[in-house]
Amino acid sequence: MTLTLARLALFAAFAAFGTVIWSRLVAEPSAATTVGVVAVAVACAATLIALDRLVERRWLASLLALAAVVAAAAAALLVEGVPAALLAPWNWGDLAVQVDQALVGVQEVDWPYDGPDEWVRRTILIGAPLLTVVAAALAFWPAPEEARPGLRLSALGVLVALYAVAATTRDPGAPVPLGIALAALIAAWLWLPRLARRREGAIALVAVAAATLLAVPAASALDGEEAWLDYRSWSPFGPERGIAFDWSHQYGPLDWPRQGTTLLTIRSDRPHYWKAETLDGFDGTRWYRSGDSSRSDLASEMPFDSGAIMATPDDWDYGEPNSAWSSSIKVEVRSLSTDVVVGAGLTYDISGVPAVPAADGTVELLGDPLERGDQYQIRSYEPAPTPFELDAAPRELPGWVGRFLTVSVPAGDDDAEAVTVPAWGAAADAAEGDAREGRTRRLDPATGDDAEAGAELAGSDYARTYALARSLAGEADSPYEAVVAIETHLRETYAYDELVPVRDRPLEAFLFEDRRGYCQHFSGAMALMLRMVGVPARVAAGFSPGTHDPDTDQYRVRDLDAHSWVEVYFAGVGWVPFDPTPRAAEDEQTGEESEGAPATGGEEAAAGRVRSAEPEPVEEEPAEGDGADEQAEDDAPAATAASGPGGDGPGPPPAAALVALAGGGVLALAAAAAVARRGRRRRSLG
């Protein structure tokens, strides 16, 4: 009986160990629910033990055991919040429908799940109670004696799977302590009968201790950036080749992949918009990459000399590089196939793959496209200024920005002709220099002087766009205020929709007819209107920040994060990203409900809040004690952190508590073995 109780204690420790790790698949898991799940499994095991000892007829014991297991499974589902009515046999169809629909949602969630769908949350969590009940049934089933070792070994496999599935889905951190705990539990499970014998138990404990002492330094040495066998990059049921994107704007129904596939994992000190290509040309219909910047010197579009020394944030001034805006980024390719390097802002250094950075931030590969398993490291410069710094930026712009003030506008059946708009508030000849080939006209948007170029724009197919841009920027006192006004108008006026009709003039139709579109429409329209009012702008394409996992300190970028935004040039600062796509767009793309975005214009912008160049990703909830209380600064941009149901109590215990739990189970076994030896000694003396 003592050995049976020891097995029960070990089962409880093992079940608790795996269930706690599983509970971390959702944000803010309930400690009470976790305890309840383990209690149900242990009660099931205890019931099976009692049936084995009290019911002599094997068929009756098996029948009652089956009833006990079914009851335990139902109780476990109730503990996880499944409505009792759905557990009735006549409602199993409804239960199956709910779970099936939730499983579809599970395929696209971020870990830990923090969304609003209760059934997705329940479906994620019910794996733990079902596995623990199955393990209890296998370990303690009233079977013939010769069948029990095989059943117990099967139960061990289920308990290990309980931990392994959760740990590989979301990294729990602390791999060495958790590995030691898991090894101790497995060893105790396998050698439990021998632990009751002094000599064999001592040998077993020495063997486990020796293996642990040898394994810890070896594991620490092998815990590098690249795994020997990287299971995360395996894709046995996916396509052999990675997913590719065409970053040029098309504006028809969106045909980007939308399966929730992880494309990149990125380690960075802060979130960024991950840039693939810069689209700097507008041909009268769409934005595209002209290639002009690829022929430019890397430093030609920096607001400072290439040899300038980085200034600290406190000492920074316009025209100087700011050390806080320089980042070191490590990228690993998962399921993306690309002939450009995905970076951030202006990439000025790269190692790991043969590539050449261009002045616009696009990094062109010199060899084959990047595929699964490729890794590289970049250094990038992406300004993250405050609203005050943007509003007070110098007005005098370098001559090379002229091509970022140029738009090609068609008029009726005539071909599109280039119009270069002078910089904000400049005289009519201020944009001399880099105008594109073709007829070039001038106007001064700040003075409202409609010269010949103004008439050209007003008579083009984009006349309404030009009038809207002038109207929105009419009350602005600075280029920054014009940016905020146009961005706010787009965010608050238009709807997000990926199924839009094909139009001859898609951006004009987006603004005045369809009034709906996706990120290409929002970013394309904003950049076009900014150029029309003399603010240098361009479009960037790539990915939004993705999901940050604080346990691994990595950003997981999926195909759902494919995005397009705007970059605006401010003298003395550089290219600053702005995102006019409404917040609901990111909710729809990721399948999760996001918090309201900080306003980027209007009253809140006037009060000093604006989107900076530092976007916040969907934030995976850190474990207790891992910085869960850290908050983003007020001038950070819109967070895409999902908001969802909270738990009933504190989160799961940290790794140290799990190790202590496993150690406690092993110590309990040692105590049980000592009691057993003492009992045998007394019987032998009596």
N, C-alpha and C positions, 0 to 999 in steps of 0.2 A: 504493500500500500504506500510505503514511503517513496518508493521509486515512481509510482504513478503520480503522487502529489508533486514530486520534483519535476516530472514531465509537464504537469499542468502549469507549474510556476514558470518553467522555461518557455512554454507556449505563450503564456501571458506576456512575458518580456519580449519575445520575438514579434508577436502580433502588435504590441504597442510601438515597438521600434519602426516597423514598416508602415503602420497606420499614420504615425506622426509625419513621416516623410511624404506619404500620399496626400495628407491634408494640405500640404504646402502647394499643391497644384491650384488652389484657389487663394485669393487674397483674403486676409483676415479670417482664417479658419476658426471655428468655434472649438475651444478646448473641451467644453462640456460634451460636445458631439463626439469628439475623438475618444474621450474616456468612455462614453456610452457604447461606441462601436466595439471597443476592446472588451468591455464588460459583457456585451451580448455574446461575443465569440467565446469568452472564457466560460460563461454560463452554459453555453451549448456543449463545450468540452466536458464540463463537470457533469452535466446531465448524461452524456454518453458513458462516462466512467461509472456513474451510478447504475445505469441500465446494464452494463456489462457485469457488474457484481451482484445485482439483485435479481435479475431475470435469468432463469436457468435455460429456458428454451430459446435457442439461437434465433429461430424464425420470428418469435415474438419480440425479442430484443432488437432485431434488425428493423422490424416494422415500427416499433416505438422510436427507435433512433432516427428513422426517416422522418417521422412526424416532428421530432425535436429539431432536426436540422431545418425543415421547412419553416417551423415556427421561429427559429432563430433568424433565418434569412428575412422573414417578414418583419420581425422586430428590428433588425438592423436597418431595413429600408425605412421604417417609421422613424428611427433615430435620425436618419439623414434627411428627414423632412418630406418623404413621399406620402401623399395623402392616403389615409387608411382606406377610404372608399375605393381607390384604384387597386388595392390589393385583393379585393374580392374577385373570385374567378370570373364572374360575369362582366367585370370591368377590365380584364387583362388586355383586351383589344385596345381600349383607350390608353392604358399604360404603355403598351407597345408603341402606339402612335407618338406619344409624348417623348419617349426615349429615342425613337427613330429620328424624329425631327431635331432633338437635341444633339444627336450624334452628328448630324449634318453641320450644326453650328460649331461643334467641338473641333472639326477639321480646320477651322480658320481662327481659333482663339489665340490670344497671347497668354503666356504663362507668367505669373499666376493669373487665372481668369478673374476678372474684376468687372464683368459686364452685368447688365440688368436682368438677364434671362435666368430665372430661378431654375428652370428645367435643365439648362446647360450646366449650371452649377451642380445640381443634384446628380446629373448623369456622370459628371466627372468624379464626384465623391463616392458614388455607390460602388465603385470598383473595390474600395478597401473593405467595406463590410462583407461583401460577397466573397472576396478572396479569403478573408479570415475565417468565415463560417465554413467554407470548403476545406480550408486547412484543418480546422477543428474536427470536421467529420472524418477526414483521412487519418488524422493522428490518433483519434480515440474511438474509432468505429468498433463495435463489439463483434469483431471478426475472429475466425479461428486463429490460434496462436501462430501457426506457420505463415499466415498472410500478413501479420502485423508489421514485421520489419519493412516489407515493401510499401505498405500504406504509409508508414511513418516517413520513409524516404520521399514518397510523393508529396506528403505534407510539407516537408522541408523545401522541396522545389517550389511549391506554391508560396511559401513565406518569403523565400528569396526573391521570387518574381514580384511579390508585393512591394519590396524595397526597390528592386532593379528597375521596374517599369516607371515608377515615380521618379527615381533619381536620374534616369536617362531622359525623361520628358522635361524635367526642370532640375538643373544642377542644384543640389542642396548645399553645396560648399563643404568645407572641412573634409576633404576626401580621405585623408589619412586617419583621423580619429574615427570617422564613421566606418572606414574599412576595417579598422581594428575591432570595433564593436560587432560588425557583421561576422568577421572571422571567429570571434569568441563565441557568438551565438551558434554558428554552424558547427564549430568544434564540440560545444557542449551538447548539441542535439545528436551528433553522431556518436559521441563517446559516453553518453549519459550512463549506460549500465556499468561501464568500467570505472566511472568516477566514484562509485560506491565501494570499490575495492581500493584499499590504501595504496598498494604498490602500483597498480595500473593507473589509478587516479593521479598519483604523484608524477608518474612518467608523462601522462597526458598533459598535465599542467605545465611541466617543464618544456615539453615539445611546443606547446602553443606559445609560451613566453619566448622561447628561443626563436621561433619563426617570426614572431612579432618584432623582436629586437633587430632581426636581419631585414625584415620587410620595410620598416619605417624609413631608415636612411635610403634604401634602394628606391622606395616609392617617391621620396622627396626629390631624389636626383633625377628620376625619370619624369617628374611632373613638369615638363617643359611646355613650350608654346605649341609643339606639334606632337600629336599622339601617335603611338606606334600603329594602332588600329583605330582609326577615327570613325566610330559607328555613326556619328552625326552626319557624315557626308555620304553614307550609303543611301541608295535609292533603288531597291530591288524592284519596285513596282512603278517607278517613274521613268521618264524618257531618258535614253542614253545620253543625249546631248543636253546642254543647258538651255535655259530660256533666254531668248534674244529680244531686244527692243529696237524699234525704229523711233528715234527721239525727235525727228522732224514733226512739226505740227501738221495734222491732217483735218481735224475738226469734224469728221464724220462720226458715226457711232463708234465708241471706244472699243478697240480690238486688242488692248493690252491684256496679257494673261492675268487672270483674277482667281487663282486657286489657293492662295495662302501659302505658296511655296517659299521657303526660306532661300534667298538668293545670296546674301552676304552676312557674315558676322564681322562686326567692326569694334575695335577697341580704341576709344578716344577719351580725352579728358573732359570733353563737353559735347553735347549734341550738335549736329550740323544738318543742313540740307546736303545730301550726298550727290554731288554734281557729276553727271556723265558728259554732257555736252552743253556748250553755250550757243544759243541761237541769236545771232547778232544782225541778221538781215530780214527785212520785210519786203516781199516782192509784189505787194498789192493784193495778195490772197492769204499768204501764210508766212510764218516765221521759219527761218532755216539758218543753217550755219554757213556763212559765206566763205569761211576759210581765211579771211583777211588777217585775223589775229594769229593764225597758225604760222604766218610768215613774219610775225613781229618778234622782236626781242622780248624775252621773258619779262624784263623789267619795264617794258615800254608802257604798260598800263598800271604800274604801281604809282602811288602818290608820293613816293620818296625815292631817293637814289638807291641803287642796288647795293651799295656798300655801306649804307647807313646803319648805325648801331641801334639795336632795339632799345626803346625807352620803356621804363617801368610805367604801369598804369597811372601812378600818382604824378609822374613827371612828364607824361605824354603831352604833345602839342601837335596841332595840324601839320601835316607834311613829314611826320616822323613815324617810323614803324612802332607799333605797340606790342610789347612782348606778350601781353595777355591775349592777343588776337592770333598768335601763332600756335599751331597745334601739331602734335605728332600722332599719327593715326596708323593703326595696323588693320589690315583687311584680309579676310580669308574668303575666297569664292566658294559658294556652295552649289547653287543650281543656276548660275548666271553664265551665259556665253556672251562675251562683249569684246569688241575690238578697240574700245577706249577704256582707260583706267577710271574707275569711280573714285572720286576724291571729294574735296570740299573747298569752296571758295577758290582762291588762286593757289594751285599746287606748284611749289617751286623746287621740290626735291623728291625723288622717288628711288627706291631700291627694291630688289627682289624680282623685278620683271623689266625687260628692255622697253623703255618708253621715253618719249620726249614731251615735257610740259610745254604748253603754248601760253601765250600772254593772256588769253581769255579764261584760263583755268581748265580747258579741255586738255587731257593727257592722251596723246596718241601712241598706241603700241607700235613697236617696230617689228614684232614677230607675229606668231599665231595668236588668235583670240584667246582671252582668258577663259579657263574652264574650271570645273570642279577641282578643288584642292589647291589651286594656285594661291600664293600668299605674297603680299607686298606691304611695304611701309612707305608712307609719304609724310612730308611736312607741308602744311598749307597755311595760308594767311587769309583770314576772313574777319573783317571788322565787326565788332559788336558794340557800336557806340550808343550813348544815351540819347534820348530825344533832344536834350539841350545841345549836345555836341553836333547833332545833325542840323538842327535849326540854325546854329551859329556858324556853320561851315562856311569857308570863304566862297564868294560867288565867282571868282575868276577861275575859269577852267582851262586846262591845256588844250592846244590846238587839235590834238588827235581825237578828241571826243566828237568832232564834227560828224564822223560816220555813225555815231550813236545818236545823232539828232536827225538822221535822214530816213525818210519814208518814201516808198514808191506808191503812187496813187493813180489808179486808172480812172478814166472819165469816159463812160459809155463804151464805144467800140475802140477807142484809142488805147494804145499800149500804155502801161504804167510808166510814169516819169518820176524821177527822183526829185524830192523837195527836201532841202536841208534847212532846218529851223535854227535860228540863232539861239544860243544859250539863254536861259532865263534872265530877262532884264537887260540883255546886251543890245548893243546897237546893231543896225542891219548888216554890218559886215563882220560881226563877231564870230561867225561860224566858218570863216574862210579856212581852207586847208585841205581837209580830207573828204570833201564831198564826192559822192559816187559819180560815175560817168552818167551823162544824160543832162537834160535841162535842169538847172539848179535854181531855185527861187529862195527868197529870204522874207521873213517877217519877224516882228518882235511881239511875242505873245503878251509880255508884261504891259506894253503900252497900247495893245489893241490896234496897232497900225496895220491894217489890211492892205498891204502892198500887192504886187503882182502875185507873189507866192501865196498870200492869203486868199486871193481870188482863185488861184489854182486849186487849193485845198477845198475851198467852199464850193467849187464847181465840180468836184470829183465825186466818185461813188462813195467816198467816205465823208461827205459833207456833214452828215448828222453826227458822225463820230467826232469830227473836228469841232463842231458847235458844242457838243456835250463836254468835251475836254476843256474848252475855253470857259464854259459856264461853271464847271466844277472848280477850276483853278482861279476863277475870277476874284474870289475873296482872299486868296492866299497871299501872304506877305513874304514867302520864301519858297524855294523849291521843295523843301521838306514838307511844308504845309500843303503844297499842291499834291505831293505824293500821298499824304494822309487822306486828303479829300477824295482823290480818285479811288484809292484802295477801299476806303470806307463805303463809298457809293456802290462799288462792285459787291462787296461782302453783304451789304444790307438790302440790295435791290433785286438780285438775280438768284435763281434757284439752281441747285446742282442736279444735273441729269446727264447720264452717260449715253442715253439713247436719243440723240438729236438728229434732225434731218440734215442731209447734205445741201449746202447752199453755195451759190456762186461767190458771194461775198460773206463768208461765214462769220467774221467778227462784227460786221455791220448788222447782220441778221441776229446775232446773239444779243446785241445791245438794244435793238429796237423792234424785233419781230418775235423771235422765239423766247427771249429773256430767260433762257436756261442753257446750261452747258456744263462742261467739266473743266478741270484745271487748265487745259490748253486754251480754252476760250477766255477764262478769267485772266490768266497771265498774259495772253496775247493782246487782249483788249487794253489792259493796264499799260503795258509797254508802249503800245501804239499811241495811246492818248498822252502819255508822258512825253514822248518825242514831239508830239504836236504842240505842246506848250513849252518846249525848250528845255526839258529835263532829260539828260542822257540816260537811256535805259536799254535793257536787253532782256531776253528770256533765257532762263536756265532750265535744263531738263535732267532728271535723275530720280532721286528718291527722297521722301521725307525721312525724318530721323529714325523711324522704326520704333522698336520696343527695347527699352533698356532693362537689363537684368542685373540688379545690384550684386547678386551672388557671384557672377562671373565678370562683372563690369564690362559687359559687351552690349552692343546694339544689334538686335536681330532685324534684318531688313528683308521684307517679303515682297512678292510681286504686287501685293495690294498697296504697297507704299510708293509705287511708281508715281511720279509727280512732276509738275512744272510750276515754276514760280518766276519772279521778276528780280533783277538786280539793277540797282540805281547807283549811279556814280556821284559821289560827293567829293568836292575838292578837298585835299588834305586828309581825307579819310579812306577813300577807295570805294570798291563795289560792295554795296550793302543789300542783302536779300530782303524782299518783301513778299508776302503771300496773300493775294487777294481772294483766293478760293475760300468759300464759306466754311465754317467749322463743321457743319453737317456733312460736308463732303468727306471729311476724314472719318466721321462716324460710319457713313455708309460703306466706305471702302474697307474699313477694318472690321465692321460688324459689331462695334462696341459703341457705347454712348460716352461721349466726351464731355468734359466740363466746359462751361462757357469760356470762350476765348477772350482774353483781354482785348479791349477795343484798340484798334490801330489808328483811329482818327476821331474826329468829333470832339465831344466834351472831355472824354478821358484822355485823349491825346493832348489836348490843351493843358490838362492837369499834369502831364508829364509821363503818361504811360503809352508805350508804343512797342511794336514788335521790333526787336533788335535783330542782329545777325545770329542770335543764339537760340534756335528753336528748342523746345522741350519735347522729348519723345513720349510715347506711351510708357509709363513707368511701372515696371514690375515691382510689387510690394516687397521691400527688403524684410528679411527675417528680423525678429525682435533683437535689438541691440546692434543692428547693422546700419544705423543711420536712418531709421524710418522717420525720424522727426525733422530731417533736414528739408527745407522748403526752398523753392526757387525764388530768386529775387523778383521784386515787383516789376522791374523793367524787362524781365524775360518775356518771350512771346507766348502765344497761346499754347497751353499744355494740351496734349492729346491723351492725358491720363484718363483711363476709363473709370467711371464711378459705378459702383455696384453695391449689392447687399453686403453688409458687414457681418461679422461673426457675433456670437452670443457672449464671447469672452475674449481673453487674451489669446494671442497667436500661439503657434506651436513653440515648444521649447527649443533653444538653440542646440547646436551639435553637442556641446558639452553635456547637456542634460540627457541627450540620447545615449551618449557613451556611458554616462552614469547609470542610466536605466538598464542598458545591456550588462554592464558590470554587476549591477545589483542582482540581475537574474542569475548570472554565473555564480556569484557569492551565495545566493540562496541555494543553488544546487550543491555547492560545497558543504553548506551547513546541513542540508538534507542528507548528504552522503555521510557526514560525521555522525548524525543521529542514527542512521542505519547501522553503521559500524558499531556504535555503542550498544544498540539493541541486540545485535548479534552476539556481542561479547557477553552481555548479561545473560542471554539465553544459554550460551556455552558454559558459563559459570554456575548457572542454576541447575 
